[in-house]
Amino acid sequence: MFAGLLDAARNSPFRTPFTRVQCDDGSAASVEKAVVPGRSVQAAASREVEFGSNEFFGLCAVGGILSCGITHTAVVPLDLVKCRLQVDQAKYKNLFHGFKVTIAEEGARGLAKGWAPTFFGYSAQGAFKFGLYEVFKIQYAGMIGEENAYLYRTWVYLGASASAEFFADIALAPLEAA
């Protein structure tokens, strides 16, 4: 059993970030698959982006904007009611009562207070976090060499993420106070 696991681990395409996975072109039949009879689903068109290029870093930053800015903005109403509950427990008895009181006093738009600084602040933080993580990962791996980068990849990733988070929090801080 363990021999099979060891072989699977050795042959895994995910064991190192520096290997490239080669995809076979395949036919159109491999791209289209009938999920529902009579309907077909086709994969989106793809184009390659060179690893480590400015476009790659830009796409990572866009991914950060989408994953951080949108998600943090979506929970603004919950955060607003939670803060009000912490400040005035007599007026806002629990979370659901807090939503009810806020909607009764300010309408549904009252739940969206603070969405703009949250969206822009966390979008900036996500862009810096995701984009700079990849930049620092490549920089740190280049500093210690390819073999050491592989051997100590956990430390490279940890250093890259800590460095990226440092700058991401600087980008967020002014809007967090707004």
C-alpha positions in Angstrom: 0.0 0.0 0.0 2.7 2.5 1.0 4.8 1.7 -2.1 1.8 2.7 -4.3 1.4 5.9 -2.3 5.1 6.7 -2.7 5.0 6.1 -6.4 2.0 8.3 -6.7 3.7 11.1 -4.8 6.9 10.8 -6.9 4.9 10.9 -10.1 2.6 13.7 -9.1 2.7 16.8 -11.3 2.1 18.9 -8.3 5.2 18.0 -6.3 7.2 21.1 -7.6 6.1 24.5 -8.9 8.9 24.5 -11.4 7.7 21.7 -13.6 5.4 22.4 -16.6 2.5 20.2 -17.3 2.1 19.2 -21.0 -1.4 18.9 -22.2 -2.2 17.0 -25.3 -4.2 18.8 -27.9 -6.9 16.2 -28.1 -9.8 16.3 -30.4 -12.9 18.5 -30.1 -14.7 15.5 -28.5 -12.5 15.9 -25.4 -13.5 19.6 -25.2 -17.3 19.1 -25.7 -19.2 16.9 -23.3 -22.9 16.3 -23.2 -24.0 17.1 -19.7 -27.7 17.2 -20.5 -28.9 15.2 -23.5 -29.4 17.6 -26.5 -27.1 20.3 -25.0 -23.3 20.6 -25.2 -20.9 22.4 -23.0 -17.6 23.7 -24.4 -14.6 24.9 -22.6 -13.7 28.6 -22.8 -11.0 29.5 -25.3 -7.6 29.7 -23.7 -4.4 31.5 -24.4 -1.1 31.1 -22.7 0.4 33.7 -20.5 4.1 33.4 -19.8 4.9 32.6 -16.2 6.6 35.5 -14.5 5.6 38.1 -17.2 4.1 41.4 -16.3 0.8 40.1 -17.8 1.0 37.1 -15.4 1.5 39.4 -12.4 -1.4 41.6 -13.6 -3.7 38.7 -13.9 -2.8 37.6 -10.4 -3.6 41.1 -9.2 -7.0 41.0 -11.0 -7.6 37.6 -9.3 -6.9 39.3 -5.9 -9.3 42.2 -6.7 -12.0 39.7 -7.6 -11.5 37.4 -4.6 -10.9 40.0 -1.9 -12.8 43.1 -3.0 -16.1 41.4 -4.0 -16.2 39.0 -1.1 -15.4 41.6 1.6 -18.0 44.0 0.1 -20.6 41.2 0.1 -20.4 40.9 3.9 -20.6 44.7 4.6 -24.2 44.4 5.9 -23.2 41.7 8.4 -20.1 43.6 9.5 -22.2 46.8 10.0 -24.8 45.0 12.1 -22.1 43.2 14.1 -20.3 46.5 14.9 -23.6 48.2 15.9 -24.4 45.2 18.1 -21.0 45.6 19.9 -21.6 49.3 20.4 -25.2 49.4 21.5 -26.4 46.0 22.9 -29.5 47.5 24.4 -30.8 48.7 21.0 -29.6 45.7 18.9 -30.4 42.6 20.9 -29.1 40.0 18.5 -27.9 39.8 14.9 -31.4 39.3 13.4 -32.9 42.1 15.5 -30.0 44.3 14.4 -30.9 43.7 10.7 -34.5 44.4 11.5 -33.8 47.6 13.3 -31.4 48.9 10.7 -33.8 48.2 7.8 -36.7 49.8 9.8 -34.7 53.0 10.6 -32.6 53.4 7.5 -34.1 51.1 4.8 -32.2 48.5 3.0 -29.7 51.0 1.8 -28.7 51.5 5.4 -27.1 48.1 5.4 -24.7 49.1 2.6 -23.0 51.9 4.5 -19.3 51.7 4.1 -19.3 49.5 1.0 -17.0 51.9 -1.0 -14.0 52.0 1.3 -14.4 48.3 1.9 -14.5 47.5 -1.8 -11.6 49.7 -2.8 -9.5 49.0 0.2 -9.8 45.2 0.0 -9.5 45.3 -3.8 -6.1 47.1 -3.3 -5.1 44.6 -0.6 -6.1 41.6 -2.8 -4.2 43.0 -5.8 -1.1 43.5 -3.8 -1.4 40.2 -1.9 -1.9 38.0 -5.0 0.3 40.0 -7.4 3.2 40.6 -5.0 3.1 37.0 -3.7 4.1 35.8 -7.2 6.7 38.5 -7.6 8.4 37.7 -4.3 8.1 34.0 -4.9 10.1 34.3 -8.1 12.5 36.9 -6.6 13.3 34.8 -3.6 13.6 31.6 -5.6 16.1 33.4 -7.9 18.1 34.7 -5.0 18.8 31.2 -3.5 19.0 29.2 -6.8 16.7 26.7 -8.4 17.9 23.7 -6.3 17.6 25.4 -3.0 14.3 27.0 -4.0 13.0 23.5 -4.5 14.5 22.1 -1.3 13.3 25.0 0.8 10.1 25.9 -1.1 8.0 26.1 2.0 10.2 28.8 3.4 10.3 30.6 0.0 6.5 30.6 -0.1 6.3 31.7 3.6 8.7 34.6 3.0 6.9 35.6 -0.2 3.5 35.5 1.4 4.7 37.5 4.5 6.3 40.1 2.3 3.3 40.4 0.0 1.0 40.7 3.1 3.1 43.4 4.5 2.6 45.6 1.4 -1.0 44.6 1.0 -1.8 45.7 4.5 -0.1 49.1 3.8 -2.4 49.4 0.8 -5.5 48.6 2.9 -4.8 50.7 6.0 -5.8 54.1 4.7 -9.2 52.8 3.6 -9.7 50.7 6.7 -9.8 53.9 8.7 -12.2 55.6 6.3 
